[in-house]
């Protein structure tokens, strides 16, 4: 296996783990009626209720 393939495999695994962590964060904040702070493409920071996020 060459280094490019290893890098692509690792990138995929990192993305899957990150997606799971984000879903867990949203679910936990929903139970606490919490908020998440995100930024849009223009860099504006917004505080959004976790209940407004959809989890797959």
N, C-alpha and C positions, 0 to 999 in steps of 0.2 A: 504494500500500500504506500503510495507516495504521499508527500507532505500536503499536497493540495487536497487530496481525498480526506486525509485525517482532519484537516482544518474544516472542511465542509461538514464532516460527521460531527465534530465538536460544536460547530456553530448551530447545527440543528438541535443538538441535545441542550445547549444553553437556551435556545429560544423556547423549547418545550418547558424547561424548568422555570424560566422567567414568566411564561404565560400562566403556569400553575400558581406561582407565587402571587401574581397580580390578582388572579381569581380568588385566592384565599384571602388576600388583603381586603378586597371589595366585600366578600361575604362576612368577614369579621366586623368591618365598619358598619355594614347594614344592621347587624345585630345590636350594635351600640347606638344606632341612629347617628352615626358619625358622618364626617365629610372627607372628601379627597381633594387635594390641591393639585391642579393640572394646569398646563399651559397650552394655548392654541398655537397654530402655525406662525402667528405673528408675534409670539412671545408673551402675550398677555396672560397673566396668572389668574386663575379662577378657582373659587372654593365651591365645590359642587356636592350636594348631598349624595351619600353612597347609594341611597335607595333609587337614584336616577340612573345608575349604571346597570347594564344587563350583563349577567354572567352566563356563559355558554352552558 
